[in-house]
Amino acid sequence: MIDFNNKGFFKLKQNDEYAERVTALLLDGEQVIDAYKSMRDGVVFTNKRIIAVNVQGITGSKKDFTSLPYKNIVAYSVETSGTFDLDSELEIYFSSLGKVKFEFTGKTGIVEISRLISKHLLA
């Protein structure tokens, strides 16, 4: 499982590469909303869950996929980018896992992701 306390993993930039990497894991009716990549790792937001991809080893052929269902979220916090601070952040609190923090750089669909999470929490 991914070490979610490792802050370096979560400097993410929008990139569709990881959307393709998780295609085989998607359920019927599950759709990718957005995908992000750091140096080697990535995060994919679908309409049902968050899939974190941890690339391991020197060659990167070994990968760890962690599925974080929206139904296990108990609270979340969004920090949007500003004039001088262009990064945005998403902190999510899962019932049995604890806090997971994602930091985004550049263009991010943080508002859309926030709405998606709210839809699952408040429905």
Phi and psi in degrees as GROMACS dihedral restraints (atoms count N, CA, C in turn):
[ dihedral_restraints ]
;  ai    aj    ak    al  type     phi  dphi    fc
    3     4     5     6     1   -70.5    20    10
    4     5     6     7     1   140.5    20    10
    6     7     8     9     1   -83.0    20    10
    7     8     9    10     1    99.0    20    10
    9    10    11    12     1   -73.3    20    10
   10    11    12    13     1    -7.5    20    10
   12    13    14    15     1   -86.0    20    10
   13    14    15    16     1    -8.2    20    10
   15    16    17    18     1   -80.0    20    10
   16    17    18    19     1    97.8    20    10
   18    19    20    21     1   -60.8    20    10
   19    20    21    22     1   -31.1    20    10
   21    22    23    24     1   -62.9    20    10
   22    23    24    25     1   -24.4    20    10
   24    25    26    27     1   -67.3    20    10
   25    26    27    28     1   -27.6    20    10
   27    28    29    30     1  -105.7    20    10
   28    29    30    31     1    23.5    20    10
   30    31    32    33     1   -88.3    20    10
   31    32    33    34     1    92.8    20    10
   33    34    35    36     1  -106.8    20    10
   34    35    36    37     1   143.7    20    10
   36    37    38    39     1  -127.4    20    10
   37    38    39    40     1   141.1    20    10
   39    40    41    42     1   -56.5    20    10
   40    41    42    43     1   131.0    20    10
   42    43    44    45     1  -164.8    20    10
   43    44    45    46     1   124.1    20    10
   45    46    47    48     1   -77.5    20    10
   46    47    48    49     1    -4.3    20    10
   48    49    50    51     1   -56.5    20    10
   49    50    51    52     1   -40.9    20    10
   51    52    53    54     1   -77.4    20    10
   52    53    54    55     1   -20.9    20    10
   54    55    56    57     1   -61.4    20    10
   55    56    57    58     1   -39.8    20    10
   57    58    59    60     1   -70.4    20    10
   58    59    60    61     1   -33.8    20    10
   60    61    62    63     1   -68.6    20    10
   61    62    63    64     1   -25.6    20    10
   63    64    65    66     1  -101.0    20    10
   64    65    66    67     1     1.8    20    10
   66    67    68    69     1   -52.4    20    10
   67    68    69    70     1   -42.1    20    10
   69    70    71    72     1   -67.1    20    10
   70    71    72    73     1   -20.1    20    10
   72    73    74    75     1   -88.2    20    10
   73    74    75    76     1   -13.2    20    10
   75    76    77    78     1   -73.4    20    10
   76    77    78    79     1   143.5    20    10
   78    79    80    81     1   -83.1    20    10
   79    80    81    82     1   165.6    20    10
   81    82    83    84     1   -59.3    20    10
   82    83    84    85     1   129.8    20    10
   84    85    86    87     1    84.8    20    10
   85    86    87    88     1    -6.5    20    10
   87    88    89    90     1   -84.1    20    10
   88    89    90    91     1   133.0    20    10
   90    91    92    93     1  -127.4    20    10
   91    92    93    94     1   143.1    20    10
   93    94    95    96     1   -75.2    20    10
   94    95    96    97     1   128.8    20    10
   96    97    98    99     1   -92.1    20    10
   97    98    99   100     1   -47.4    20    10
   99   100   101   102     1  -159.5    20    10
  100   101   102   103     1   155.0    20    10
  102   103   104   105     1  -136.0    20    10
  103   104   105   106     1   144.3    20    10
  105   106   107   108     1  -136.5    20    10
  106   107   108   109     1   152.3    20    10
  108   109   110   111     1  -134.6    20    10
  109   110   111   112     1   141.2    20    10
  111   112   113   114     1  -102.5    20    10
  112   113   114   115     1  -151.2    20    10
  114   115   116   117     1   -55.5    20    10
  115   116   117   118     1   -55.0    20    10
  117   118   119   120     1  -125.7    20    10
  118   119   120   121     1   -27.8    20    10
  120   121   122   123     1   -91.7    20    10
  121   122   123   124     1   170.8    20    10
  123   124   125   126     1  -155.4    20    10
  124   125   126   127     1   168.0    20    10
  126   127   128   129     1  -137.6    20    10
  127   128   129   130     1   134.6    20    10
  129   130   131   132     1  -122.0    20    10
  130   131   132   133     1   128.2    20    10
  132   133   134   135     1  -100.7    20    10
  133   134   135   136     1   122.9    20    10
  135   136   137   138     1  -111.0    20    10
  136   137   138   139     1  -179.6    20    10
  138   139   140   141     1   -76.0    20    10
  139   140   141   142     1    -3.3    20    10
  141   142   143   144     1  -123.1    20    10
  142   143   144   145     1   -23.7    20    10
  144   145   146   147     1  -164.8    20    10
  145   146   147   148     1   176.4    20    10
  147   148   149   150     1  -110.5    20    10
  148   149   150   151     1   131.9    20    10
  150   151   152   153     1  -115.7    20    10
  151   152   153   154     1   115.7    20    10
  153   154   155   156     1   -96.4    20    10
  154   155   156   157     1   130.7    20    10
  156   157   158   159     1  -113.2    20    10
  157   158   159   160     1   119.6    20    10
  159   160   161   162     1  -109.6    20    10
  160   161   162   163     1   111.4    20    10
  162   163   164   165     1   -83.2    20    10
  163   164   165   166     1   128.5    20    10
  165   166   167   168     1  -119.6    20    10
  166   167   168   169     1   159.8    20    10
  168   169   170   171     1    80.4    20    10
  169   170   171   172     1   169.9    20    10
  171   172   173   174     1   -68.5    20    10
  172   173   174   175     1   -40.8    20    10
  174   175   176   177     1   -84.8    20    10
  175   176   177   178     1   -18.5    20    10
  177   178   179   180     1    78.0    20    10
  178   179   180   181     1    12.7    20    10
  180   181   182   183     1   -78.6    20    10
  181   182   183   184     1   -22.4    20    10
  183   184   185   186     1   -93.1    20    10
  184   185   186   187     1   131.4    20    10
  186   187   188   189     1  -133.7    20    10
  187   188   189   190     1   143.1    20    10
  189   190   191   192     1  -109.5    20    10
  190   191   192   193     1   125.8    20    10
  192   193   194   195     1  -109.8    20    10
  193   194   195   196     1   120.7    20    10
  195   196   197   198     1  -111.4    20    10
  196   197   198   199     1   122.6    20    10
  198   199   200   201     1   -97.3    20    10
  199   200   201   202     1   124.6    20    10
  201   202   203   204     1  -119.3    20    10
  202   203   204   205     1    93.3    20    10
  204   205   206   207     1   -67.0    20    10
  205   206   207   208     1   139.5    20    10
  207   208   209   210     1   -60.1    20    10
  208   209   210   211     1   -29.0    20    10
  210   211   212   213     1   -64.5    20    10
  211   212   213   214     1   -17.0    20    10
  213   214   215   216     1   -94.4    20    10
  214   215   216   217     1     3.5    20    10
  216   217   218   219     1   -81.6    20    10
  217   218   219   220     1   132.9    20    10
  219   220   221   222     1  -107.5    20    10
  220   221   222   223     1   -24.4    20    10
  222   223   224   225     1  -163.4    20    10
  223   224   225   226     1   160.0    20    10
  225   226   227   228     1  -153.9    20    10
  226   227   228   229     1   161.5    20    10
  228   229   230   231     1  -137.2    20    10
  229   230   231   232     1   138.5    20    10
  231   232   233   234     1  -121.4    20    10
  232   233   234   235     1   133.3    20    10
  234   235   236   237     1  -120.4    20    10
  235   236   237   238     1   115.6    20    10
  237   238   239   240     1   -83.0    20    10
  238   239   240   241     1   164.2    20    10
  240   241   242   243     1   -73.6    20    10
  241   242   243   244     1   159.1    20    10
  243   244   245   246     1  -124.2    20    10
  244   245   246   247     1  -164.5    20    10
  246   247   248   249     1   -66.9    20    10
  247   248   249   250     1   -46.2    20    10
  249   250   251   252     1  -104.2    20    10
  250   251   252   253     1   -27.3    20    10
  252   253   254   255     1   -99.8    20    10
  253   254   255   256     1   102.2    20    10
  255   256   257   258     1   -85.9    20    10
  256   257   258   259     1    -4.2    20    10
  258   259   260   261     1   -85.1    20    10
  259   260   261   262     1   150.8    20    10
  261   262   263   264     1  -124.9    20    10
  262   263   264   265     1   158.3    20    10
  264   265   266   267     1  -133.7    20    10
  265   266   267   268     1   150.0    20    10
  267   268   269   270     1  -133.5    20    10
  268   269   270   271     1   118.9    20    10
  270   271   272   273     1  -110.7    20    10
  271   272   273   274     1   128.6    20    10
  273   274   275   276     1  -124.8    20    10
  274   275   276   277     1   134.3    20    10
  276   277   278   279     1  -108.1    20    10
  277   278   279   280     1   117.0    20    10
  279   280   281   282     1   -99.6    20    10
  280   281   282   283     1   144.7    20    10
  282   283   284   285     1   -57.1    20    10
  283   284   285   286     1   -39.4    20    10
  285   286   287   288     1  -113.9    20    10
  286   287   288   289     1    -8.5    20    10
  288   289   290   291     1  -101.8    20    10
  289   290   291   292     1   -34.0    20    10
  291   292   293   294     1   102.1    20    10
  292   293   294   295     1  -153.3    20    10
  294   295   296   297     1   -87.4    20    10
  295   296   297   298     1   136.7    20    10
  297   298   299   300     1  -123.6    20    10
  298   299   300   301     1   129.5    20    10
  300   301   302   303     1  -119.0    20    10
  301   302   303   304     1   130.0    20    10
  303   304   305   306     1  -115.8    20    10
  304   305   306   307     1   131.9    20    10
  306   307   308   309     1  -113.9    20    10
  307   308   309   310     1   129.7    20    10
  309   310   311   312     1  -113.7    20    10
  310   311   312   313     1   143.9    20    10
  312   313   314   315     1  -118.7    20    10
  313   314   315   316     1   151.9    20    10
  315   316   317   318     1    71.0    20    10
  316   317   318   319     1  -156.5    20    10
  318   319   320   321     1   -65.9    20    10
  319   320   321   322     1   127.4    20    10
  321   322   323   324     1  -140.5    20    10
  322   323   324   325     1   139.6    20    10
  324   325   326   327     1   -87.7    20    10
  325   326   327   328     1    48.0    20    10
  327   328   329   330     1   -62.9    20    10
  328   329   330   331     1   -34.7    20    10
  330   331   332   333     1   -69.4    20    10
  331   332   333   334     1   -41.5    20    10
  333   334   335   336     1   -64.3    20    10
  334   335   336   337     1   -40.9    20    10
  336   337   338   339     1   -63.6    20    10
  337   338   339   340     1   -41.8    20    10
  339   340   341   342     1   -60.4    20    10
  340   341   342   343     1   -44.3    20    10
  342   343   344   345     1   -62.5    20    10
  343   344   345   346     1   -40.7    20    10
  345   346   347   348     1   -61.9    20    10
  346   347   348   349     1   -45.4    20    10
  348   349   350   351     1   -63.9    20    10
  349   350   351   352     1   -44.5    20    10
  351   352   353   354     1   -60.4    20    10
  352   353   354   355     1   -39.2    20    10
  354   355   356   357     1   -57.8    20    10
  355   356   357   358     1   -41.6    20    10
  357   358   359   360     1   -76.0    20    10
  358   359   360   361     1   -34.0    20    10
  360   361   362   363     1   -75.2    20    10
  361   362   363   364     1   -38.3    20    10
  363   364   365   366     1  -102.5    20    10
  364   365   366   367     1    -2.0    20    10
